Amino acid sequence: MLKLLRKLLSDTNPLRLFYHRIKAALAVLVYWFPSKNLNVIGVTGTNGKTTTVNLITKVLEEAGFKVGMASTINFQIGDQKWTNNTKQTTMSPFTLQKLLRKMVKEKCTHCVLEVSSHAITQSRVMGVNFDTAVFTNVTEDHIEYHGNFQMYLQAKGGLFKRLNRSKRKVGIPKISVLNADDPNYDYFDQFIVDRKFTYSLDKGTCYASNIELSPEGSNFTLNIPNHSIEVNLEIPGEFNIHNALAAATVALANNIKLEAVKRALEASHGVKGRLEVVDVGQPFSVIVDYAHSTDSLQKLLELYKKVTAGKLFVVFGATGGGRDKAKRPKMGAIADELADYIILTNDDPYEEDEWQIIEMIAEGIKRKEGDRLWKIPHRYEAIRLACTLAKEGDTIVIPGLGAQEVQVVGKEMIPWSDQAAVREILTREHKVHI
């Protein structure tokens, strides 16, 4: 019956959204409002959420708190850590409330949650009493699901809208942490909270100065009112300075000392599947990343275009069969502009025809197949071709799946790892050099 209703009713049909609300309300009642016993920090935005969630968790731990955390790629309750294989940024209400209850049972004081626009629209976080809401950035993503960019923006804003309306916990104010550099900052700034903090590359409550970028990371001065400190961040990209600033601002809002922030940030070596280097001794670089939107792909390719001495390869397939079709030719155009070699392949096609996805991406690419462009649906073979063609000084970027350990093809969830595929290919191809 439920499967039939899903076919008859669209994802955003009022009846279907009402069903989600009932489900969420039941979940909260079953596990009896566990978030009331936690300082809950929610992170939303298009890009950078997972890295920001993990950095905030590191900072809180460095300050001596026991922390629970849930992100697109990983879960944590204190010292317990495990992989998120659900293919969901934010879990279903019953799973989420159960996790929160376990955090309380294990005596966590803080919880850091990655919150997607789908989760807000589908009431998955209904009943979660958030205390701090963090905004990373907003660019076009999930537009087909939400209808248009404004509705997508409003979905993200839902996290901030509910802050002032939710019940206060003793000694914990309602706080917003906003990226002042984002063009949509003013939209998020309108929401009323007890305390508001901003971060930026050059202004705000918390900001960076004296920025020095390198392929290995960045050095910058972290500035807060009446204090500053030097930070050596071992995660490359200007966008990761933004993520670090978001974590530092959350720390400032929670009265955590700047020295603890510095220690936490400098001890962070990135998140699995985000700018992850795969190195088995090959003479070229291989980077696995989760970039699956136009903005994130552009930033990723711009970063490695600058630091690559040789040629830049990109192997990708516009993650998400049946969703966000409009972004595909745009991502193709970005790859056409920035990459020397393009290999189009499968990400998660779900039940959509894999060739249709590839051809839609190719619409944005001016070059023809064979002219530094190949179309290879089998992801392993696509990666193998890139590894075969790459020479010393080149960089291969493989965005789309990141740390995912399964690939959805049709209705099947197939075990898959970009990192494992690269290691297997390179070990075999370069065995003579080992």
SVG drawing of the C-alpha trace seen along z (x, -y; Angstrom):
<svg xmlns="http://www.w3.org/2000/svg" viewBox="-3 -44 63 50">
<polyline fill="none" stroke="black" stroke-width="0.4" points="0.0,0.0 2.8,-2.4 4.6,-1.7 1.5,-2.4 1.0,-5.8 4.6,-6.7 3.9,-6.2 0.7,-8.1 1.8,-11.0 4.8,-13.3 7.5,-13.7 6.2,-17.1 2.5,-16.3 0.8,-17.7 -0.6,-14.3 2.8,-12.7 4.4,-15.6 1.6,-15.1 2.5,-11.4 6.1,-12.4 5.0,-14.8 2.9,-12.0 5.8,-9.7 8.2,-12.2 5.7,-13.0 5.4,-9.3 9.2,-8.9 9.6,-11.8 7.0,-10.3 8.4,-6.8 11.9,-8.0 10.5,-10.8 12.2,-14.0 15.9,-13.0 17.2,-16.3 16.0,-18.2 18.9,-16.7 21.5,-17.7 23.1,-20.9 22.1,-20.4 24.1,-22.0 22.6,-21.7 24.6,-22.4 22.9,-23.1 23.9,-24.4 24.7,-23.1 28.4,-22.4 30.8,-21.9 28.2,-20.5 30.0,-17.2 33.4,-18.7 32.0,-21.4 30.1,-18.9 33.3,-16.9 35.4,-20.0 32.9,-21.2 32.9,-17.7 36.7,-17.9 36.7,-21.3 34.1,-20.3 36.1,-17.1 39.2,-19.2 37.4,-21.4 36.6,-18.3 33.0,-17.6 31.5,-14.2 30.0,-14.5 27.5,-12.7 27.5,-13.3 25.7,-12.3 26.8,-13.3 26.5,-12.1 29.5,-9.8 29.8,-9.0 28.3,-8.6 29.8,-9.1 28.8,-8.6 31.7,-9.5 34.5,-7.1 32.2,-5.0 32.5,-5.8 31.0,-4.0 30.2,-4.6 26.9,-6.0 25.8,-3.6 22.2,-4.8 22.8,-7.0 21.0,-9.8 22.4,-12.9 19.8,-13.0 18.2,-9.7 14.5,-8.8 12.8,-10.2 12.8,-6.9 16.5,-6.2 17.4,-9.7 15.5,-9.9 16.8,-6.4 20.4,-7.7 19.7,-10.8 18.3,-8.7 21.5,-6.6 23.6,-9.7 21.8,-10.8 22.2,-7.3 25.9,-7.4 26.1,-10.8 26.9,-13.0 26.5,-16.7 26.6,-17.9 25.2,-16.6 26.2,-17.9 23.8,-17.0 24.2,-17.5 20.7,-18.7 19.6,-18.4 16.9,-20.4 15.0,-17.1 15.1,-16.4 13.6,-19.8 10.9,-19.5 10.1,-15.9 10.0,-16.7 12.8,-14.3 14.2,-16.7 10.8,-17.7 10.9,-17.4 14.7,-17.9 15.2,-20.9 18.2,-22.7 20.2,-25.3 22.7,-26.4 22.0,-26.6 25.0,-26.9 24.7,-28.1 27.6,-27.2 26.4,-28.4 23.6,-27.9 24.0,-27.2 21.6,-25.5 21.0,-21.9 17.9,-19.6 15.9,-22.2 13.7,-19.6 12.6,-18.3 11.9,-21.7 10.5,-23.3 12.7,-26.3 15.7,-28.0 13.6,-30.2 11.8,-27.1 15.1,-25.4 16.3,-28.5 13.2,-28.5 13.7,-24.8 17.2,-25.6 15.8,-28.6 13.4,-26.3 16.2,-25.2 16.7,-28.9 13.0,-29.8 12.3,-27.2 15.2,-28.2 13.4,-31.1 10.2,-29.2 11.7,-26.2 11.9,-25.7 15.0,-27.2 17.2,-24.8 18.7,-26.1 21.9,-28.1 21.8,-27.5 20.8,-30.4 19.5,-30.0 22.3,-30.9 22.8,-31.3 26.2,-31.1 26.1,-32.6 28.5,-32.8 28.7,-36.5 30.4,-35.9 27.5,-34.0 25.2,-36.0 22.2,-34.6 23.4,-35.8 20.7,-38.5 18.0,-35.8 19.3,-33.9 20.1,-37.0 16.4,-37.9 15.6,-35.1 15.4,-36.1 17.7,-34.4 19.2,-35.1 22.7,-35.5 24.0,-35.9 27.5,-35.2 29.0,-35.6 32.2,-34.4 34.0,-35.4 37.3,-35.6 37.6,-39.2 34.9,-40.4 32.5,-39.2 32.6,-38.0 35.2,-35.4 37.3,-36.0 40.5,-35.0 43.4,-37.2 47.0,-36.6 45.7,-33.6 48.4,-31.5 47.1,-28.6 49.0,-25.5 48.2,-22.1 48.7,-20.6 46.5,-23.0 46.5,-26.6 48.0,-29.0 45.8,-31.9 45.3,-34.1 42.1,-33.3 40.6,-36.5 37.9,-37.0 37.1,-40.1 40.1,-41.1 42.2,-38.1 43.8,-36.3 45.9,-33.1 47.8,-31.5 46.3,-28.3 48.0,-25.7 45.1,-23.8 46.1,-20.6 43.0,-20.6 43.4,-22.3 41.1,-24.9 39.8,-28.3 36.3,-26.7 37.8,-24.6 38.9,-27.8 35.2,-28.7 34.4,-25.4 37.1,-25.9 35.8,-29.4 32.3,-28.0 33.6,-25.5 35.7,-28.2 32.6,-30.5 30.6,-27.7 33.4,-27.3 33.3,-31.1 29.6,-30.9 30.1,-28.1 32.9,-30.0 35.6,-27.6 39.1,-29.0 40.9,-29.9 43.9,-27.7 41.6,-24.7 40.2,-25.6 43.7,-25.9 44.7,-22.5 41.5,-20.9 41.8,-22.4 45.4,-21.6 44.8,-18.0 42.2,-17.6 43.4,-15.9 40.2,-16.1 37.2,-13.8 37.2,-10.6 35.9,-11.1 36.5,-14.9 39.6,-15.9 41.0,-12.5 44.4,-11.6 44.8,-8.0 48.6,-7.3 50.2,-3.9 53.4,-5.3 52.1,-6.4 53.8,-9.4 50.5,-11.3 47.9,-12.5 44.5,-10.9 41.8,-12.8 38.4,-11.3 35.8,-13.9 32.0,-14.1 31.4,-17.1 28.1,-16.5 26.7,-20.0 27.7,-22.7 29.3,-24.9 31.2,-22.2 32.5,-20.7 33.7,-24.1 35.5,-24.8 37.1,-21.4 38.4,-21.6 39.6,-25.2 41.6,-24.2 43.4,-21.3 43.8,-23.3 45.9,-25.8 48.1,-23.2 48.6,-20.7 51.8,-20.9 50.6,-18.5 47.1,-17.7 43.9,-17.6 41.6,-14.5 38.0,-14.4 36.0,-11.2 32.4,-11.9 28.7,-11.3 26.4,-13.8 25.3,-11.8 21.6,-11.1 19.6,-9.2 16.1,-10.8 17.1,-14.0 18.4,-17.4 18.6,-16.8 19.1,-20.5 22.5,-20.5 24.0,-17.9 24.8,-20.0 26.0,-22.8 28.4,-20.3 29.5,-19.2 30.3,-22.8 32.4,-23.3 34.4,-20.2 34.8,-21.3 36.2,-24.6 38.6,-23.4 39.6,-19.8 42.1,-18.7 40.5,-15.2 36.9,-14.2 35.7,-10.7 31.9,-10.5 30.7,-7.5 28.1,-6.2 27.6,-7.6 24.3,-6.5 22.0,-6.1 19.2,-4.5 16.5,-3.4 17.4,-6.0 19.1,-4.9 22.9,-5.5 23.5,-6.5 20.8,-9.1 22.5,-10.7 25.9,-10.7 24.4,-12.2 22.7,-15.0 26.1,-15.9 27.7,-15.8 25.2,-18.4 27.3,-21.0 30.6,-19.8 31.8,-21.3 34.4,-18.8 33.4,-15.5 33.9,-12.0 37.5,-10.9 38.8,-14.5 39.9,-14.3 36.4,-13.1 35.3,-9.5 31.9,-8.0 32.3,-4.8 29.4,-3.8 31.3,-1.2 32.9,-3.2 35.8,-0.9 36.8,-0.9 36.4,-4.7 38.8,-5.1 41.2,-2.5 41.3,-4.5 42.3,-7.7 45.0,-5.8 46.3,-4.4 46.5,-7.8 47.8,-9.9 51.5,-10.8 53.9,-12.2 52.7,-15.6 49.0,-15.0 46.0,-14.9 43.0,-12.7 39.9,-14.0 37.1,-11.5 34.0,-13.4 30.5,-12.2 30.6,-9.4 33.3,-10.4 33.3,-8.1 30.2,-6.1 30.6,-2.3 27.7,-1.4 26.5,-2.4 22.8,-2.3 22.1,-0.8 18.5,-0.1 17.1,1.1 20.3,2.7 22.8,1.3 26.2,2.6 29.3,2.6 31.6,0.0 34.5,-2.3 36.3,-4.7 39.3,-4.5 39.5,-0.7 39.0,-0.7 41.9,-3.2 44.2,-1.2 43.4,2.1 44.0,0.6 47.2,-1.2 48.6,1.8 48.1,3.9 49.1,1.4 52.2,0.3 53.3,3.6 56.5,3.4 57.5,0.2 56.9,1.5"/>
</svg>
